[in-house]
């Protein structure tokens, strides 16, 4: 168990990050999949950020220099979209803007795996995936996954996450029953969240967008910003589930809870531990 003082430090940091997002409303460009666009945008708006679902390669040179962070999700990847993703990622990296890669269902095809490996070379600040995705990307070999669902627990992927963090230079975040965040050395566990969130499509994609927003307001402490985003999203899910009758109403209550989070609730519900 973490000491009370360490837990309080994490809690106050989470609240400080959320407050900063609300005050500064960072502009987050999301090149994400068709399934997730609505929930990603509404998650960012509810948290206080400003989403921009700009994905045309023609607009990247004019638009991307003005963003505060970028989120790239390959969930419905096509050859037409890949140049946009790479152009935006390269521009963000060159301009020192944080960006998040969500390698959704990375091992379902050779095309997708190759695309994700090429995106990793463009130096994402954070790589966020489920256990199966992080294991597949770390080992860089096609395997079997259930689409964008995970057949591995997040804790199964700790060593793969550490290896990927070291080889890529990115913070690696693994979503699961316990969310894992690592820089290749430190391993942090975020114990917030609810299992029912897995029954709503695009919650993982939305989390990646939220991480980008938190990175935008604290880019020099990417690990801490990522941990805060994961905890906030998990807390909103816990509060939402308490009011929900099922996944459909949880989706609504998740957004409402994220919008309404207050300091007392955050400080009381944050559950973060050092795992390694």
C-alpha positions in Angstrom: 0.0 0.0 0.0 1.1 3.5 -0.7 1.6 5.8 2.3 -1.1 8.4 2.9 1.2 11.2 2.0 2.2 9.7 -1.4 -1.5 9.0 -2.2 -2.4 12.6 -1.2 0.4 13.8 -3.5 -1.0 11.8 -6.4 -4.6 13.0 -5.6 -3.6 16.7 -5.5 -1.7 16.3 -8.8 -4.7 14.7 -10.5 -6.9 17.6 -9.4 -4.3 20.2 -10.5 -4.1 18.6 -13.9 -7.9 18.6 -14.4 -8.1 22.2 -13.2 -5.5 23.3 -15.7 -7.3 21.5 -18.5 -10.5 23.3 -17.6 -8.8 26.7 -17.3 -6.7 26.5 -20.4 -9.0 24.5 -22.7 -6.2 23.0 -24.8 -6.8 22.4 -28.5 -6.5 18.7 -29.2 -6.4 17.5 -32.8 -7.9 14.0 -33.0 -7.2 11.8 -36.1 -9.3 8.9 -34.9 -11.6 6.2 -36.1 -15.2 6.6 -37.4 -16.6 4.6 -34.5 -15.1 6.8 -31.8 -15.3 10.4 -33.1 -18.4 11.3 -31.2 -17.4 10.0 -27.8 -13.8 11.2 -28.1 -15.0 14.8 -28.9 -17.6 14.8 -26.1 -15.1 13.4 -23.6 -12.7 16.2 -24.4 -15.5 18.8 -24.2 -16.7 17.5 -20.9 -13.2 17.6 -19.4 -12.8 21.2 -20.5 -10.6 20.7 -23.6 -11.3 21.8 -27.2 -11.4 18.9 -29.7 -10.7 19.3 -33.4 -11.5 16.3 -35.6 -9.3 17.5 -38.5 -7.9 14.6 -40.5 -7.4 15.8 -44.1 -3.8 15.7 -45.2 -4.4 18.9 -47.1 -5.2 20.8 -43.9 -2.4 19.4 -41.7 0.3 22.1 -42.7 -2.1 25.0 -41.9 -3.9 23.5 -38.9 -1.5 21.3 -36.9 1.0 24.1 -36.0 -1.8 25.7 -33.9 -2.8 22.7 -31.8 -1.6 22.0 -28.2 -1.6 18.2 -28.6 -2.4 15.5 -31.1 -4.1 12.1 -30.8 -3.8 9.4 -33.5 -5.9 6.3 -33.4 -5.7 3.7 -36.1 -9.0 1.9 -35.3 -10.5 2.2 -38.8 -7.2 2.7 -40.6 -7.2 3.0 -44.4 -4.3 3.8 -46.9 -6.0 7.1 -47.5 -5.8 8.2 -43.8 -2.2 7.0 -43.0 -0.5 10.0 -44.8 -2.5 12.4 -42.7 -1.6 10.6 -39.5 2.1 10.5 -40.4 2.1 14.1 -41.5 0.4 15.4 -38.3 2.7 13.2 -36.1 5.8 14.4 -37.8 4.8 18.0 -37.6 3.8 17.7 -34.0 7.1 16.1 -33.1 9.1 18.7 -35.0 7.3 21.5 -33.3 7.7 19.9 -29.8 4.0 19.3 -29.4 2.9 16.2 -27.4 1.1 13.5 -29.3 -0.5 10.2 -28.4 -0.6 7.0 -30.5 -3.4 4.5 -29.9 -2.4 1.4 -31.9 -5.9 -0.1 -31.9 -6.0 -3.8 -33.0 -2.4 -3.4 -34.1 -1.8 -7.1 -34.9 -5.0 -7.7 -36.9 -3.1 -7.2 -40.2 0.4 -6.7 -41.5 -0.6 -3.3 -43.0 -1.8 -2.1 -39.6 1.3 -3.3 -37.8 3.6 -1.7 -40.3 1.7 1.5 -40.1 2.0 1.6 -36.3 5.7 0.8 -36.4 6.2 3.7 -38.8 4.2 6.0 -36.5 6.3 4.9 -33.5 9.3 6.1 -35.4 7.8 9.6 -35.3 8.3 9.7 -31.6 4.9 9.7 -29.9 4.9 11.2 -26.4 2.6 8.4 -25.2 1.6 5.1 -26.6 -1.7 3.9 -25.2 -3.2 0.5 -25.8 -4.7 -2.5 -24.1 -2.5 -5.5 -23.0 -2.7 -7.4 -26.3 -1.9 -4.3 -28.4 1.1 -3.3 -26.3 2.5 -6.9 -26.3 2.0 -7.1 -30.1 3.6 -3.7 -30.8 6.5 -4.4 -28.4 7.3 -7.7 -30.0 6.6 -6.2 -33.5 5.2 -9.4 -34.8 1.6 -10.1 -36.0 -0.4 -12.3 -33.7 -3.9 -13.1 -32.8 -6.1 -10.5 -31.1 -9.9 -10.0 -30.8 -10.1 -6.9 -33.0 -9.6 -4.0 -30.6 -10.6 -6.1 -27.6 -7.8 -7.4 -25.3 -7.1 -11.1 -24.6 -4.4 -10.1 -22.1 -4.7 -8.4 -18.7 -2.8 -5.1 -18.4 -0.6 -6.6 -15.8 0.5 -9.3 -18.3 1.9 -6.6 -20.4 4.1 -4.8 -17.9 7.4 -6.2 -19.2 6.4 -5.5 -22.8 5.3 -2.0 -21.9 8.7 -1.3 -20.2 10.5 -2.7 -23.2 8.4 -0.6 -25.6 9.0 2.5 -23.5 12.7 2.0 -23.6 12.9 1.3 -27.3 10.6 4.1 -28.4 11.3 6.8 -25.8 7.6 7.1 -25.2 5.5 6.8 -22.0 3.5 3.6 -22.4 0.0 3.3 -20.9 -1.8 0.0 -20.8 -5.5 0.1 -20.1 -7.1 -2.7 -18.2 -8.6 -3.7 -14.8 -5.6 -1.9 -13.4 -4.2 0.7 -15.8 -0.4 0.6 -16.1 1.8 3.6 -17.0 5.6 3.3 -17.4 8.6 5.2 -18.7 10.6 2.0 -18.9 11.7 2.2 -15.3 9.0 3.4 -13.0 5.7 1.4 -13.2 2.5 3.1 -11.9 -0.8 1.4 -11.4 -4.1 3.3 -11.7 -6.9 1.4 -9.9 -9.8 3.6 -10.9 -12.5 2.5 -13.4 -15.2 0.0 -13.9 -15.6 -3.2 -15.9 -18.8 -2.0 -17.6 -16.8 0.7 -19.4 -15.5 -2.1 -21.6 -19.0 -2.6 -22.9 -19.1 0.9 -24.5 -17.3 1.2 -27.8 -14.6 3.9 -28.0 -13.9 4.4 -24.3 -10.3 3.4 -24.9 -10.1 5.9 -27.8 -11.6 8.6 -25.6 -9.1 7.9 -22.9 -6.3 8.4 -25.5 -7.8 11.8 -26.4 -8.0 12.8 -22.7 -4.4 11.8 -22.2 -3.5 14.2 -25.1 -5.4 17.0 -23.4 -3.5 16.4 -20.1 -0.2 16.3 -21.9 -1.0 19.6 -23.5 -1.0 21.3 -20.1 2.0 19.5 -18.6 4.2 18.3 -21.5 7.4 18.1 -19.4 5.8 15.6 -17.0 4.3 13.2 -19.4 4.1 10.2 -17.1 2.3 12.2 -14.4 -0.1 13.8 -16.9 -0.9 10.4 -18.3 -1.6 8.9 -14.9 -3.8 11.8 -14.0 -5.9 11.4 -17.2 -6.4 7.7 -16.6 -7.4 8.3 -13.0 -9.9 11.1 -13.9 -11.5 8.9 -16.7 -11.7 6.0 -14.3 -13.3 8.0 -11.6 -15.9 9.4 -14.0 -16.6 5.8 -15.0 -17.1 4.7 -11.4 -19.5 7.6 -10.7 -21.3 7.0 -13.9 -21.8 3.3 -13.2 -23.4 4.1 -9.8 -26.2 5.9 -11.7 -26.4 3.6 -14.8 -28.7 0.8 -15.6 -26.4 -0.6 -18.3 -23.8 0.4 -20.9 -26.1 2.8 -22.8 -26.9 4.9 -19.7 -23.3 4.6 -18.5 -22.1 6.4 -21.7 -24.3 9.3 -20.8 -23.4 9.3 -17.1 -19.7 9.0 -17.9 -19.8 12.2 -19.8 -21.9 14.0 -17.2 -19.7 12.7 -14.3 -16.5 13.9 -16.1 -18.1 17.3 -16.6 -19.1 17.6 -13.0 -16.1 16.3 -11.2 -15.2 18.4 -8.1 -12.2 18.6 -5.9 -13.5 16.6 -3.0 -14.6 13.7 -5.2 -11.3 13.6 -7.0 -9.2 13.7 -3.8 -11.3 11.0 -2.2 -11.5 8.6 -5.1 -8.0 8.7 -6.7 -6.4 5.3 -6.4 -2.8 5.2 -7.7 0.1 3.0 -6.6 3.7 2.5 -7.5 4.1 -1.1 -8.9 7.7 -1.0 -9.7 
